Amino acid sequence: MSGEESDILQSDLKDVKRGKVVLAATPIGNMGDASSRLVHLLETADIIAAEDTRRLYDLANRLEVRVSGRVIAYHDHNERNKADGLLDDVEKGATVLVVSDAGMPTINDPGLAIVRRAIERGLPVTCAPGPSAVLDALALSGLPTDRFCYEGFLPRKSSERKQHLRSIRNERRTIVFYEAPHRIEESMKDICEVIGDNRSMALCRELTKDYEEIRRGSVREILDGVLQDPPRGEIVLVISGVSEEEAESSENVENLSVKQLAQLAIDCAKSENIRLKDAISRVVESNPRIDGSFANRKQVYAECLSIKE
C-alpha cells in the first residue's frame, strides 16, 4: 500500500469514528407526530441529552421504544457546563441526541450552547425536524406567512412587557409569541393598550391535542374572549404586522431629545391649560424611544425649568 493510499484510509477511518450531535423535535401533544427517524434515534443514540429525563422515558414508553443509550439531564441551568463534555464524546464517535420536552431544541428550549460549541470545534450537527408550535400556529392563524418574526415568551413584568411591545408595534412582519395561561389576561390587556384594538390576531392553544382551539379576530375580540372564557394549556399568539400606511407614517419617527420633549411639554401645558408635570407625563408617554423605553421624566422636568429661566 502506498503512503498516499494509507493516508486516505486513515482519513476514512477517522471520519467513520467521528460522531455527531442530532437535535430532534419531539411531539408537542399528539404522539402520532413522532417521526420514524425520532424513534430510530431514541433506540440507537449513544447518549440522549434530555431537558427532563422523566419526560423522555415517558415519551419512549408511549412510543414503545427501548432507550439503550446513556441518558443525562440537559437543561437551561447546566447546558453550558455540559456541552463540552458531550462534544468530547462526539469526538470519540458517539451520537449525541438532544431533545427538549416538546418541539425543537433551541427554540425556547436548551440546545443552543452545544450547537455553538460544536460549530466552534468543527464537529457535525444536524436536525431531525418535526413538530413546531410556532409554525403550526402561524399556518393556522390565517395571517401572512411570507414574512414573520418569532419573539419567544413575552416578558413577565407588565412594565417590561409594554416596553417590548412598544419596540415592535411598528413591525411589518407577522409576529409570533408564546404565553402562559396564567399570564394571558394581563398580556392581552397590554397588547390591546400598546398595539391597539383593531390589529388582526389569532390565539392558538393546545396545538395537535384533543382540545386544540384557534381563536381568530381583532385584538379587542381576542381580549374579550379571554376575559369571558380564559384559555387553558400551552398558548401561542400570532399578531399581524402593522399596515403599510401605518408603517409609512411612522418611518421617520426618531428619538426626541430631552430638550425637544421639554419644549413640547411646555407648549402642551400652555395650550391645554394643565400642570407642567401632567404635560410632561403626557408628552413622554406619547413619544416612546425606538427601543420602547421612555425618557426620564425628572430630566425632562429639569430641562423645562432650564428653558423657562
C-alpha positions as CSV (number, residue, x, y, z in Angstrom):
1,M,0.0,0.0,0.0
2,S,1.4,3.4,-1.0
3,G,1.8,6.2,1.5
4,E,-0.9,8.2,-0.2
5,E,-3.4,5.3,0.0
6,S,-2.5,4.8,3.7
7,D,-3.3,8.5,4.4
8,I,-6.6,8.2,2.6
9,L,-7.5,5.1,4.6
10,Q,-6.6,6.7,7.9
11,S,-8.7,9.7,7.0
12,D,-11.7,7.5,6.2
13,L,-11.3,5.6,9.5
14,K,-11.2,8.9,11.3
15,D,-14.5,10.0,9.7
16,V,-16.1,6.7,10.5
17,K,-15.3,7.0,14.1
18,R,-16.5,10.6,14.3
19,G,-19.8,11.1,16.0
20,K,-22.4,13.9,15.6
21,V,-24.9,15.9,17.5
22,V,-28.5,15.5,16.5
23,L,-31.3,18.0,17.5
24,A,-34.6,16.1,17.4
25,A,-38.0,17.6,17.5
26,T,-40.5,15.7,19.8
27,P,-44.3,15.8,19.7
28,I,-45.9,18.9,21.1
29,G,-49.0,16.9,22.0
30,N,-50.0,14.3,19.5
31,M,-47.8,11.2,19.7
32,G,-48.7,10.4,16.1
33,D,-46.5,13.2,15.1
34,A,-43.3,11.4,16.2
35,S,-41.3,10.5,13.1
36,S,-39.8,7.1,12.4
37,R,-36.4,8.9,12.4
38,L,-37.0,10.1,16.0
39,V,-37.9,6.5,17.1
40,H,-34.7,5.2,15.5
41,L,-32.6,7.9,17.2
42,L,-34.1,7.2,20.6
43,E,-33.3,3.5,20.1
44,T,-29.8,3.9,18.8
45,A,-28.2,7.1,20.1
46,D,-25.2,6.6,22.3
47,I,-26.2,9.5,24.6
48,I,-29.5,11.3,25.0
49,A,-29.3,14.8,26.5
50,A,-32.9,15.4,27.6
51,E,-34.4,18.6,29.1
52,D,-36.4,16.4,31.6
53,T,-35.3,12.7,31.8
54,R,-38.7,11.7,33.3
55,R,-40.5,13.1,30.2
56,L,-38.0,11.4,27.9
57,Y,-38.8,8.0,29.4
58,D,-42.5,8.8,29.3
59,L,-42.1,9.6,25.6
60,A,-40.2,6.4,25.0
61,N,-42.9,4.3,26.7
62,R,-45.6,6.0,24.7
63,L,-43.7,5.2,21.5
64,E,-42.9,1.7,22.7
65,V,-39.2,2.5,22.3
66,R,-36.4,0.9,24.4
67,V,-33.8,3.5,25.2
68,S,-30.4,1.8,25.2
69,G,-28.1,4.9,25.3
70,R,-26.9,6.8,28.3
71,V,-29.4,9.5,29.4
72,I,-28.4,12.7,31.0
73,A,-30.3,15.8,32.1
74,Y,-29.5,18.7,29.8
75,H,-31.5,21.9,30.7
76,D,-31.2,25.6,30.9
77,H,-29.3,25.6,34.2
78,N,-26.5,23.2,33.1
79,E,-26.3,23.2,29.3
80,R,-23.2,25.4,29.1
81,N,-21.3,23.3,31.6
82,K,-22.2,20.0,29.9
83,A,-21.8,21.0,26.3
84,D,-18.1,20.4,26.0
85,G,-18.2,17.0,27.9
86,L,-20.9,15.8,25.4
87,L,-18.8,17.0,22.5
88,D,-15.8,15.1,23.8
89,D,-17.9,12.0,23.4
90,V,-18.8,13.1,19.9
91,E,-15.1,13.4,19.0
92,K,-14.8,9.8,20.2
93,G,-17.5,8.7,17.8
94,A,-20.7,9.0,19.9
95,T,-24.0,10.1,18.5
96,V,-25.5,12.6,21.0
97,L,-29.2,13.1,20.7
98,V,-30.6,16.4,22.1
99,V,-34.3,16.5,22.9
100,S,-36.5,19.0,24.7
101,D,-39.8,18.4,26.4
102,A,-41.7,19.3,23.3
103,G,-40.8,20.7,19.9
104,M,-37.4,21.6,18.6
105,P,-34.4,22.1,20.9
106,T,-33.0,25.7,20.8
107,I,-36.5,27.2,20.2
108,N,-37.1,28.5,23.7
109,D,-35.5,25.3,24.9
110,P,-32.0,24.1,25.6
111,G,-29.6,23.2,22.8
112,L,-28.1,26.4,21.6
113,A,-24.9,26.0,23.8
114,I,-24.0,22.7,22.3
115,V,-24.7,23.8,18.8
116,R,-22.4,26.9,19.2
117,R,-19.6,24.8,20.8
118,A,-19.9,22.1,18.1
119,I,-19.5,24.7,15.4
120,E,-16.5,26.2,17.2
121,R,-14.9,22.8,17.5
122,G,-15.8,21.8,13.9
123,L,-18.0,18.9,14.9
124,P,-21.1,17.7,12.9
125,V,-24.5,19.0,13.9
126,T,-27.8,18.0,12.2
127,C,-31.5,18.1,12.8
128,A,-34.3,15.5,12.8
129,P,-37.1,18.0,12.2
130,G,-40.6,17.6,13.3
131,P,-43.5,19.4,15.2
132,S,-43.2,23.1,15.9
133,A,-45.8,25.1,17.8
134,V,-44.5,28.3,16.2
135,L,-45.1,27.1,12.6
136,D,-48.3,25.3,13.4
137,A,-49.8,28.5,14.9
138,L,-48.5,30.6,12.1
139,A,-50.0,28.3,9.5
140,L,-53.4,28.1,11.3
141,S,-53.7,31.8,12.1
142,G,-54.8,32.8,8.6
143,L,-52.3,35.7,8.8
144,P,-49.5,36.4,6.3
145,T,-46.7,33.8,6.5
146,D,-44.3,35.1,3.8
147,R,-42.5,37.2,6.4
148,F,-42.7,36.7,10.2
149,C,-40.7,37.1,13.4
150,Y,-40.7,34.9,16.4
151,E,-40.4,36.8,19.8
152,G,-40.5,33.9,22.2
153,F,-42.3,34.5,25.5
154,L,-43.4,38.0,26.4
155,P,-41.7,39.4,29.5
156,R,-43.4,38.5,32.7
157,K,-43.5,42.0,34.2
158,S,-46.1,44.4,32.8
159,S,-43.7,47.3,32.5
160,E,-41.1,45.3,30.6
161,R,-43.8,43.7,28.5
162,K,-45.2,47.0,27.5
163,Q,-41.8,48.3,26.6
164,H,-41.1,45.3,24.4
165,L,-44.5,45.7,22.7
166,R,-43.8,49.3,22.1
167,S,-40.5,48.4,20.5
168,I,-42.1,46.1,17.9
169,R,-45.5,47.7,17.4
170,N,-44.4,49.1,14.0
171,E,-43.1,45.7,12.9
172,R,-44.4,44.9,9.4
173,R,-44.0,41.2,9.7
174,T,-46.4,38.8,11.3
175,I,-45.4,38.4,15.0
176,V,-45.5,35.1,16.9
177,F,-45.3,34.9,20.8
178,Y,-45.6,32.2,23.4
179,E,-47.6,32.9,26.5
180,A,-48.5,31.0,29.7
181,P,-52.2,30.6,30.6
182,H,-51.8,32.3,34.0
183,R,-50.5,35.5,32.3
184,I,-52.6,35.6,29.2
185,E,-55.2,38.0,30.6
186,E,-52.7,40.6,31.6
187,S,-50.6,40.1,28.4
188,M,-53.7,40.6,26.2
189,K,-54.6,43.8,28.1
190,D,-51.1,45.1,27.5
191,I,-51.2,44.1,23.8
192,C,-54.5,45.9,23.4
193,E,-53.2,49.0,25.1
194,V,-49.9,49.2,23.2
195,I,-50.7,47.5,19.8
196,G,-54.3,48.7,19.6
197,D,-57.7,47.2,19.4
198,N,-58.0,46.5,15.7
199,R,-54.9,44.6,14.7
200,S,-55.8,41.1,13.5
201,M,-54.5,38.2,15.5
202,A,-55.0,34.6,16.5
203,L,-54.8,32.8,19.8
204,C,-53.8,29.2,19.4
205,R,-53.9,26.7,22.3
206,E,-53.2,23.0,22.9
207,L,-52.0,22.6,19.3
208,T,-52.2,19.0,17.9
209,K,-54.0,17.9,21.1
210,D,-57.7,16.8,21.5
211,Y,-58.7,20.2,22.8
212,E,-56.9,22.2,20.1
213,E,-58.5,25.6,19.6
214,I,-57.8,28.6,17.3
215,R,-59.5,31.9,18.2
216,R,-59.2,34.5,15.4
217,G,-60.3,38.1,15.4
218,S,-59.2,41.6,16.3
219,V,-57.0,42.2,19.4
220,R,-60.1,43.5,21.2
221,E,-62.2,40.5,20.2
222,I,-59.5,38.1,21.4
223,L,-59.1,40.0,24.7
224,D,-62.9,39.9,25.3
225,G,-62.9,36.2,24.6
226,V,-60.0,35.7,27.1
227,L,-61.9,37.6,29.8
228,Q,-65.1,35.6,29.1
229,D,-63.6,32.2,28.6
230,P,-60.0,32.0,29.9
231,P,-57.9,29.6,27.7
232,R,-56.0,26.8,29.2
233,G,-52.9,24.9,28.2
234,E,-50.0,26.0,26.0
235,I,-50.7,29.2,24.1
236,V,-49.3,30.7,21.0
237,L,-50.2,34.3,19.9
238,V,-50.0,35.4,16.3
239,I,-50.4,39.1,15.6
240,S,-50.5,40.7,12.1
241,G,-47.8,43.3,11.3
242,V,-48.5,46.9,11.0
243,S,-50.2,48.0,7.8
244,E,-48.2,49.7,5.0
245,E,-50.0,53.0,5.6
246,E,-49.2,53.0,9.4
247,A,-45.6,51.9,8.7
248,E,-45.0,54.7,6.3
249,S,-46.4,57.3,8.7
250,S,-44.0,56.1,11.4
251,E,-40.9,55.6,9.3
252,N,-39.4,59.0,10.2
253,V,-40.1,58.7,13.9
254,E,-36.9,59.3,15.8
255,N,-35.9,59.5,19.5
256,L,-36.7,63.1,20.6
257,S,-34.0,64.7,22.8
258,V,-34.8,65.7,26.4
259,K,-34.8,69.3,25.3
260,Q,-37.3,68.6,22.5
261,L,-39.6,66.8,24.9
262,A,-39.3,69.6,27.4
263,Q,-40.3,72.2,24.9
264,L,-43.3,70.0,23.8
265,A,-44.3,69.7,27.4
266,I,-44.2,73.5,28.0
267,D,-46.2,74.0,24.9
268,C,-48.7,71.3,25.9
269,A,-49.1,72.8,29.4
270,K,-49.9,76.2,27.9
271,S,-52.3,75.1,25.2
272,E,-54.1,72.5,27.3
273,N,-54.0,74.7,30.5
274,I,-52.7,71.8,32.6
275,R,-49.9,71.4,35.1
276,L,-46.4,71.1,33.8
277,K,-45.9,67.7,35.4
278,D,-49.1,66.4,33.8
279,A,-47.9,67.8,30.4
280,I,-44.5,66.1,30.9
281,S,-46.2,62.7,31.6
282,R,-48.4,63.1,28.5
283,V,-45.6,64.1,26.2
284,V,-43.2,61.4,27.5
285,E,-45.8,58.6,27.2
286,S,-46.7,59.8,23.7
287,N,-43.1,59.7,22.5
288,P,-41.5,56.4,23.4
289,R,-38.0,55.8,22.2
290,I,-37.3,53.3,19.4
291,D,-36.5,50.6,21.9
292,G,-39.9,51.1,23.6
293,S,-38.5,52.8,26.7
294,F,-39.5,56.3,27.9
295,A,-37.4,59.3,28.6
296,N,-36.6,60.2,32.2
297,R,-39.4,62.5,33.5
298,K,-37.1,64.1,36.0
299,Q,-34.6,65.0,33.3
300,V,-37.4,66.5,31.2
301,Y,-38.7,68.5,34.1
302,A,-35.2,69.9,34.9
303,E,-34.9,70.8,31.2
304,C,-38.2,72.6,31.3
305,L,-37.0,74.7,34.3
306,S,-33.8,75.5,32.4
307,I,-35.8,76.6,29.3
308,K,-38.1,78.8,31.4
309,E,-35.1,80.5,33.0
